[in-house]
Amino acid sequence: MSSSWHAMASHPYDQNLDKTAANHLPLTPLSIVARSAAVYPDTVAVIHGNSRLTYAEYFSRSRQLASALAQRYIAKGDTVSVMLSNTPPMLEAHVGVPMTGAVLHSLNTRLDAAIIAFQLDHANSKVLIYDREFAPVIKEALTLAKVEPLLIDYDDPEFPQENERLSYLDYEEFVSAGDPEFAWRMPDDEWDAISLNYTSGTTGNPKGVVYHHRGAALMCYANTIATGMQRHPVYLWTLPMFHCNGWCFPWSVATVGGTHVCLRWVRAKAMYDAIVDHKVTHLCGAPIVMSVLLNATPEERREITHTVAFSHAAAPPPEAVLARMQEAGFALTHLYGLTETYGPAVLNEWRDVWDDLPKDQNVTKRARQGVRYTALEDLTVMDPTTMIPVPADGETLGEVMFRGNIVMKGYLKNPKATDEAFAGGWFHSGDLGVMHPDGYIQLKDRSKDIIISGGENISSIEVEDVLYKHPAVAHCAVVAKPDEKWGETPCAFVELKPGAESTGEALIAHCQEHLARYKVPRHVVFTEIPKTSTGKIQKFKLRELAEDV
């Protein structure tokens, strides 16, 4: 009776201590960027070639973009799609679009027309801002899409394009028509959607991952802690901003008044020049970025005399690559996450005592994915059937699962997939791993058969579906082949129909007609596909074979 009475009674900490406009506002990265514009108005926020934007100018232009969109009746619940390289408009879109209450949808610039059309339709895009470099594929996609978004083309003054204009609206003219003092809106609720990112599905069309303002704001703080960012860092954009919203770094860099150095293409000379000329302190990317830096010619390379923090994700690079990067002056941090976790949610938090370990043990430690981000509430490895944590023995396999405020809202218009992903109150990553005795996780396999090439996800089933459309193919399976440059590349094993003939070149050409270039297999092996007694393809055997192809 006593406990019941206490449950019903109101205690002093609940009396006259309500949430008000004075003490409770939605978390959003917009207020973080607004603060930097007020505190660091004259600090350079964006560098792109010969152009510079201070924080005051960057924030003002973002408000102009928001105003111009609002004049076109873009508001809460609308989707604004962009297909842009790592250029100033991409940074402005990350602020200006959510200022209207709308949702930012960033298209992967390597996608083929059919997938672009699917995403535009699924997102019901009202506006599409695109770089003229991508005009041909955008033109084709719009012939396939049902939606007819307002088209705005961007002509990069640093890299002018000869491609045709698809729109009468130029980005600079569109922005200049907006009000730099536009009364931008805070989200009504921090749970409101801020962005939409599509992830490669293992079957069918990609799923639309929805982020909220709360998660994006928390990532601003978590990213700066994880990467050791101090005040006024200089961040080089080697990571595509279309990928998980650039791991939320378009917003995170503003937290500490940092400078964004735009990089349109990941090229060795451009990276070395930017690092040296602008004194770059931080960059992120997949192992492919390391390969480009390390394999630079003497003419492209420049001496780096300061330490550069490099946060890398995907599979751990080979030992030799790690050693060469450290010798070149890069301080490495291994991260892990998924599109559904706003990008990095796990980091290999390095302990100083590990520096004194023998080399083989040191490398073993570096191969682990690590522990949860400060903004993630829980991380574990469980048996997905029983939902019981596996023993922390570094050997027992289970599924890596996440729980916390930097887990997506869910999949857009896909309640079934959302429910499956959140079954049992945890986000199921689909990645198989182990838990070590010290609480660090390590991935061992990918249950979804996703190939990560250059940091981009490739669905093996999508590639297989295309191969099966070739008249000579009876059976096929696509697996990841380790690659020093790209991390992994697709390798196709093909069994031809009786009497049929084909060549590897012919099948690769067939794939090039139906897939984005980075999804096309680099190798084709003709062999009998190993199967179980029930006819299931044994991909684990093929992965072993792929290593020797």
FISE-199749 format. One line per 8 residues: for each residue x, z, y of C-alpha. Coordinates in Angstrom, 2 decimals. Layout:
BEGIN
X:Z:Y; ...
//
This chain:
BEGIN
0.00:0.00:0.00; 2.87:0.83:2.28; 4.54:-2.55:1.78; 1.22:-4.37:2.39; 0.71:-2.42:5.59; 4.17:-3.36:6.79; 3.52:-7.02:5.98; 0.38:-7.07:8.14
1.64:-4.94:10.99; 3.24:-6.50:14.04; 6.67:-5.15:14.85; 8.24:-5.03:18.33; 10.39:-8.11:17.70; 7.23:-10.20:17.43; 5.51:-8.80:20.50; 5.63:-10.77:23.76
8.71:-12.65:22.55; 7.20:-16.10:22.11; 8.74:-19.54:22.29; 8.41:-20.91:25.81; 9.70:-23.87:27.81; 12.37:-21.51:29.11; 13.84:-20.48:25.77; 12.96:-23.14:23.20
13.59:-26.86:23.55; 14.04:-29.56:20.91; 17.60:-30.15:19.76; 18.65:-33.70:20.62; 21.93:-35.54:21.23; 20.40:-36.92:24.44; 20.87:-33.61:26.24; 24.48:-33.52:24.99
25.22:-36.93:26.54; 23.40:-35.89:29.74; 25.64:-32.83:29.98; 28.81:-34.91:29.72; 27.54:-37.22:32.46; 27.04:-34.18:34.68; 30.24:-32.34:33.77; 32.61:-35.32:33.41
31.09:-37.99:35.71; 34.44:-39.62:36.52; 35.95:-39.41:33.03; 36.19:-42.77:31.28; 33.52:-42.80:28.58; 33.86:-46.38:27.31; 36.78:-48.82:27.14; 36.12:-52.41:26.11
38.92:-54.86:26.73; 39.49:-54.85:30.48; 36.21:-53.10:31.31; 35.70:-49.36:31.82; 32.59:-47.18:32.11; 32.73:-43.62:33.39; 30.32:-41.07:31.96; 28.19:-41.35:35.09
28.03:-45.14:34.69; 27.45:-44.99:30.92; 24.57:-42.56:31.32; 23.13:-44.55:34.23; 23.21:-47.80:32.24; 21.57:-46.07:29.26; 18.77:-44.94:31.57; 18.45:-48.48:32.90
18.12:-49.78:29.34; 15.45:-47.16:28.63; 13.62:-48.09:31.81; 13.72:-51.81:31.02; 12.36:-51.14:27.52; 9.61:-48.91:28.92; 8.63:-51.73:31.29; 8.00:-53.75:28.13
5.77:-50.94:26.82; 8.28:-49.66:24.29; 7.37:-46.04:23.54; 7.26:-43.35:20.88; 6.82:-44.75:17.38; 8.18:-48.20:18.22; 11.28:-49.64:16.58; 14.07:-51.31:18.56
16.46:-53.24:16.30; 20.00:-54.20:17.25; 22.56:-56.46:15.61; 25.69:-55.71:17.57; 29.40:-55.22:17.02; 31.19:-52.10:18.26; 30.61:-52.98:21.90; 29.23:-51.08:24.94
25.60:-52.20:24.38; 25.68:-50.51:20.96; 26.68:-47.21:22.59; 24.04:-47.67:25.29; 21.38:-48.36:22.67; 22.16:-45.05:20.93; 21.15:-43.27:24.13; 18.76:-45.62:25.90
16.46:-46.42:22.96; 15.64:-42.78:22.02; 15.22:-41.99:25.74; 11.92:-43.88:25.49; 10.84:-42.03:22.35; 11.49:-45.17:20.31; 13.57:-45.39:17.13; 16.91:-47.23:16.94
17.38:-49.53:13.95; 20.95:-50.84:13.58; 21.35:-53.94:11.43; 24.45:-54.37:9.31; 26.24:-57.37:10.85; 27.28:-58.57:7.39; 23.76:-58.99:6.02; 22.18:-62.25:4.92
19.06:-63.66:6.56; 16.59:-62.62:3.84; 17.54:-58.93:4.02; 17.51:-59.00:7.83; 14.01:-60.46:7.74; 12.86:-57.82:5.27; 14.20:-55.01:7.46; 12.66:-56.41:10.65
9.27:-56.67:8.95; 9.48:-53.30:7.21; 10.52:-51.58:10.45; 7.91:-53.55:12.44; 10.58:-54.26:15.04; 9.26:-54.75:18.58; 12.62:-55.65:20.16; 15.79:-57.23:18.75
19.02:-57.07:20.76; 21.66:-59.25:19.13; 25.18:-60.46:19.81; 25.46:-64.23:20.09; 28.13:-64.20:17.38; 25.27:-63.58:14.95; 22.85:-66.16:16.39; 22.88:-68.47:13.33
21.88:-65.77:10.81; 19.40:-64.22:13.26; 17.78:-67.62:13.81; 17.36:-68.09:10.06; 16.07:-64.54:9.60; 13.40:-65.01:12.27; 12.05:-68.05:10.41; 11.56:-65.80:7.36
10.22:-62.70:9.15; 6.57:-62.10:9.97; 7.28:-60.02:13.09; 8.12:-61.69:16.39; 10.25:-59.18:18.28; 11.23:-59.54:21.91; 14.66:-61.19:21.72; 17.51:-60.12:23.99
20.91:-61.78:23.58; 24.24:-60.21:24.47; 27.13:-62.41:25.51; 30.28:-60.31:25.23; 32.50:-61.13:28.25; 35.57:-60.14:26.22; 34.69:-62.56:23.39; 32.39:-65.31:24.73
30.50:-67.25:22.08; 29.59:-70.91:21.81; 26.57:-70.22:19.59; 23.19:-71.18:21.01; 21.05:-68.71:22.90; 17.86:-67.78:21.08; 16.30:-65.97:24.00; 15.66:-66.45:27.71
16.59:-62.78:28.19; 20.23:-61.88:28.76; 21.21:-58.29:28.01; 22.95:-57.67:31.34; 20.03:-59.12:33.29; 17.59:-57.09:31.22; 19.46:-53.83:31.86; 19.96:-54.52:35.57
16.18:-54.70:36.00; 15.89:-51.07:34.86; 15.91:-47.95:37.01; 19.22:-45.98:36.85; 17.22:-42.86:37.79; 14.63:-43.43:35.05; 12.85:-40.22:34.06; 13.89:-40.32:30.42
12.00:-38.20:27.94; 13.11:-35.44:25.65; 11.59:-35.69:22.17; 8.25:-33.92:21.82; 9.67:-32.29:18.72; 13.18:-32.20:17.33; 11.68:-33.50:14.08; 10.81:-36.78:15.87
12.63:-39.80:14.46; 15.69:-40.98:16.38; 17.05:-43.73:14.13; 16.43:-45.86:11.06; 19.18:-46.97:8.66; 18.67:-49.04:5.54; 20.57:-48.16:2.40; 21.31:-50.47:-0.52
18.86:-49.71:-3.29; 19.73:-50.10:-6.95; 16.51:-52.05:-7.47; 14.37:-54.14:-5.18; 14.60:-53.97:-1.42; 16.71:-51.46:0.51; 15.12:-48.18:1.60; 14.74:-47.17:5.23
16.37:-43.78:5.89; 14.88:-41.92:8.85; 16.99:-39.51:10.94; 15.57:-36.91:13.34; 16.86:-35.61:16.68; 17.68:-32.19:15.23; 20.00:-33.55:12.57; 21.72:-35.92:14.99
22.34:-33.06:17.45; 23.74:-30.77:14.76; 26.05:-33.56:13.61; 27.52:-33.67:17.12; 28.82:-30.14:16.70; 29.72:-30.48:13.02; 31.69:-33.71:13.49; 33.82:-32.30:16.28
34.65:-29.25:14.15; 35.35:-31.24:10.97; 37.69:-33.68:12.73; 39.38:-31.14:15.00; 38.27:-32.80:18.22; 39.35:-30.93:21.34; 38.27:-31.72:24.90; 38.61:-35.39:25.94
39.63:-37.01:22.64; 40.13:-40.78:22.53; 38.10:-42.26:19.68; 38.81:-45.75:18.30; 35.79:-47.54:16.83; 37.14:-48.82:13.51; 33.99:-47.58:11.74; 30.96:-49.89:12.21
28.37:-48.22:14.42; 25.66:-49.83:12.29; 26.78:-47.70:9.34; 24.84:-44.38:9.39; 24.85:-44.68:13.20; 28.63:-44.61:13.05; 28.42:-41.26:11.20; 26.73:-39.99:14.41
29.99:-40.32:16.38; 28.32:-42.40:19.16; 26.70:-39.09:20.13; 29.40:-36.71:18.83; 32.23:-38.00:21.03; 30.24:-37.05:24.14; 30.10:-33.42:22.98; 33.70:-32.96:24.10
33.75:-35.56:26.87; 35.67:-38.06:24.78; 36.46:-41.72:25.39; 35.05:-44.47:23.17; 37.49:-47.34:22.61; 35.44:-50.30:21.43; 36.84:-52.57:18.73; 34.93:-55.69:17.92
36.84:-56.54:14.75; 39.13:-54.45:12.54; 42.37:-56.34:13.08; 45.87:-54.88:12.77; 47.28:-55.92:16.15; 44.17:-54.84:18.05; 44.25:-51.43:16.36; 47.95:-50.82:17.00
47.59:-51.94:20.62; 44.60:-49.68:21.18; 46.23:-46.67:19.50; 49.40:-46.98:21.55; 48.00:-48.20:24.88; 45.06:-45.77:25.03; 46.73:-42.86:23.20; 43.98:-42.82:20.57
43.58:-39.38:18.98; 40.86:-40.02:16.38; 39.44:-42.77:14.22; 37.29:-43.04:11.09; 36.85:-45.55:8.33; 37.06:-46.60:4.72; 40.42:-47.13:2.93; 40.28:-50.80:3.99
41.23:-49.68:7.52; 44.31:-47.96:6.12; 45.27:-51.14:4.26; 44.97:-53.24:7.40; 47.22:-50.83:9.32; 49.81:-50.48:6.57; 49.97:-54.20:5.75; 50.46:-55.28:9.34
53.25:-57.74:10.05; 56.22:-56.63:12.19; 54.76:-58.69:15.05; 51.43:-56.84:14.82; 52.85:-53.36:14.35; 53.82:-50.94:17.14; 55.48:-47.56:16.90; 53.04:-44.65:17.10
54.75:-41.60:18.60; 51.76:-39.24:18.59; 49.60:-37.83:15.78; 46.34:-39.66:15.08; 43.55:-37.95:13.14; 42.12:-40.34:10.54; 38.87:-39.31:8.81; 38.30:-41.45:5.73
35.44:-41.69:3.26; 34.56:-43.56:0.05; 36.98:-43.31:-2.90; 40.24:-41.42:-2.23; 43.04:-43.90:-1.49; 45.92:-44.23:-3.98; 48.73:-41.69:-3.70; 51.15:-44.27:-2.30
48.70:-45.21:0.46; 48.16:-41.56:1.43; 51.91:-40.99:1.62; 52.51:-44.09:3.74; 49.69:-43.15:6.15; 51.14:-39.69:6.64; 54.61:-41.16:7.20; 53.11:-43.47:9.83
51.85:-40.47:11.83; 48.25:-40.14:10.66; 46.67:-36.76:9.85; 44.14:-37.44:7.08; 40.77:-35.80:6.44; 38.73:-36.86:3.40; 34.95:-36.91:3.99; 31.97:-37.65:1.74
28.29:-38.22:2.32; 25.49:-40.74:2.09; 23.24:-42.61:4.48; 20.63:-39.97:3.62; 22.90:-37.19:4.94; 23.70:-38.76:8.34; 27.01:-39.95:6.94; 29.63:-37.24:6.25
28.18:-33.94:5.07; 31.11:-32.83:2.90; 34.78:-32.53:3.81; 37.94:-31.78:1.90; 38.79:-28.80:4.10; 42.51:-28.53:3.67; 44.17:-25.16:3.12; 47.67:-24.66:4.46
48.87:-23.07:1.21; 48.28:-26.38:-0.56; 51.09:-27.98:1.45; 53.60:-26.10:-0.73; 52.12:-27.28:-4.04; 54.08:-29.69:-6.26; 53.34:-33.29:-5.35; 51.04:-34.00:-8.31
48.94:-30.89:-7.62; 48.82:-31.69:-3.92; 47.44:-35.17:-4.65; 44.91:-33.70:-7.09; 43.60:-31.45:-4.31; 43.34:-34.42:-1.94; 41.24:-36.38:-4.43; 38.38:-33.89:-4.21
35.39:-34.45:-1.95; 35.29:-30.81:-0.85; 32.87:-28.32:0.67; 29.78:-28.53:2.85; 29.83:-29.37:6.55; 29.09:-26.50:8.93; 25.72:-28.15:9.65; 24.75:-28.40:5.97
23.07:-25.34:4.52; 23.78:-25.87:0.82; 25.72:-28.11:-1.54; 25.79:-27.86:-5.31; 26.19:-29.69:-8.60; 23.22:-29.30:-10.95; 21.74:-30.59:-14.14; 19.03:-32.88:-12.68
16.67:-32.14:-15.59; 16.82:-28.35:-15.61; 17.87:-27.94:-11.95; 20.37:-25.30:-13.06; 23.85:-25.34:-11.45; 26.61:-26.48:-13.78; 29.49:-24.08:-14.52; 32.18:-24.14:-11.84
34.80:-25.20:-14.36; 35.86:-28.55:-12.91; 34.73:-30.28:-16.11; 30.95:-30.05:-16.61; 29.21:-33.07:-15.11; 26.08:-32.73:-13.00; 24.38:-34.40:-10.06; 25.60:-33.62:-6.55
22.73:-32.23:-4.47; 22.28:-31.38:-0.81; 19.96:-29.13:1.16; 19.84:-28.64:4.91; 19.18:-29.89:8.40; 21.39:-32.97:8.10; 19.36:-34.40:5.25; 17.07:-37.30:6.25
13.36:-36.94:7.03; 12.73:-39.31:4.13; 12.33:-43.01:3.35; 10.13:-45.02:5.71; 6.81:-46.08:4.12; 8.06:-45.02:0.68; 6.55:-41.64:-0.29; 7.31:-42.14:-3.98
11.04:-42.61:-3.38; 11.04:-39.71:-0.90; 9.37:-37.37:-3.39; 11.83:-38.38:-6.10; 14.81:-37.86:-3.79; 13.59:-34.37:-2.82; 12.40:-33.23:-6.27; 12.88:-29.50:-6.81
13.63:-28.81:-3.15; 17.01:-30.59:-3.12; 18.18:-34.04:-2.09; 19.39:-35.83:-5.21; 22.43:-37.93:-4.32; 22.57:-39.91:-7.56; 26.30:-39.18:-7.64; 27.77:-37.42:-10.65
30.44:-34.82:-10.13; 31.89:-31.44:-11.04; 32.19:-28.10:-9.30; 35.66:-26.56:-9.25; 36.20:-22.77:-9.51; 37.04:-22.57:-5.78; 33.72:-24.16:-4.78; 35.04:-27.66:-4.04
33.12:-30.58:-5.56; 34.62:-33.76:-6.96; 32.84:-37.02:-7.75; 33.32:-38.48:-11.21; 30.92:-41.41:-11.38; 28.00:-43.07:-9.65; 24.78:-42.90:-11.57; 23.24:-45.61:-9.39
26.02:-48.12:-10.10; 26.64:-48.65:-6.41; 29.90:-50.45:-5.59; 31.59:-49.33:-2.36; 33.60:-52.20:-0.89; 35.25:-51.69:2.47; 32.94:-48.74:3.06; 29.80:-50.85:2.46
27.41:-50.23:-0.42; 26.73:-53.08:-2.83; 23.99:-52.81:-5.40; 25.25:-54.14:-8.73; 21.66:-54.92:-9.74; 21.15:-57.08:-6.64; 24.21:-59.16:-7.56; 23.10:-59.33:-11.20
19.66:-60.57:-10.16; 21.29:-63.52:-8.39; 23.53:-64.31:-11.37; 20.54:-64.27:-13.71; 18.96:-67.04:-11.61; 21.76:-69.39:-12.66; 20.49:-71.55:-15.56; 23.63:-71.02:-17.68
23.63:-67.21:-17.62; 22.19:-65.34:-20.60; 23.46:-61.83:-19.87; 25.54:-60.36:-17.08; 26.72:-57.06:-15.66; 28.48:-56.31:-12.39; 30.77:-53.32:-12.01; 33.32:-52.05:-9.53
36.89:-53.26:-9.88; 39.45:-51.02:-8.10; 41.03:-52.83:-5.18; 43.90:-51.55:-3.06; 42.60:-53.22:0.10; 38.81:-52.82:-0.17; 38.62:-49.72:-2.38; 36.35:-51.56:-4.81
35.13:-55.14:-5.23; 32.38:-56.55:-7.48; 33.54:-57.89:-10.84; 31.03:-59.90:-12.89; 30.99:-60.05:-16.68; 28.96:-63.02:-17.88; 27.66:-64.13:-21.27; 26.51:-67.76:-21.25
23.48:-69.17:-23.04; 24.23:-71.00:-26.33; 25.48:-74.49:-25.54; 25.62:-73.83:-21.78; 28.74:-74.36:-19.72; 29.89:-73.03:-16.37; 32.98:-71.86:-14.54; 33.82:-68.79:-12.54
34.09:-70.92:-9.41; 30.59:-72.33:-9.99; 29.04:-68.90:-10.41; 30.82:-67.55:-7.33; 29.54:-70.54:-5.33; 26.04:-69.83:-6.66; 26.28:-66.23:-5.47; 27.55:-67.33:-2.05
24.32:-69.28:-1.57; 22.16:-66.19:-2.07; 24.20:-63.17:-1.02; 26.09:-61.83:1.95; 29.74:-62.75:1.49; 30.98:-59.20:0.87; 28.55:-58.83:-2.06; 29.87:-61.88:-3.92
31.96:-61.10:-7.05; 35.69:-61.68:-6.59; 36.21:-62.06:-10.34; 34.08:-63.56:-13.12; 34.90:-62.78:-16.76; 33.22:-64.72:-19.58; 32.72:-62.46:-22.57; 30.13:-61.00:-24.91
28.45:-58.16:-23.00; 28.77:-54.84:-24.91; 25.36:-53.27:-25.57; 23.90:-50.25:-27.33; 21.66:-50.55:-30.38; 18.66:-50.56:-28.03; 20.10:-53.41:-25.96; 21.30:-51.34:-22.99
24.47:-52.71:-21.41; 27.42:-50.32:-21.71; 28.86:-50.49:-18.22; 31.40:-47.77:-18.84; 33.23:-50.14:-21.19; 33.14:-52.90:-18.60; 34.57:-50.61:-15.90; 37.56:-50.01:-18.16
37.99:-53.75:-18.71; 37.65:-54.47:-14.98; 40.72:-52.40:-14.22; 42.85:-54.91:-16.13; 41.21:-58.10:-14.83
//
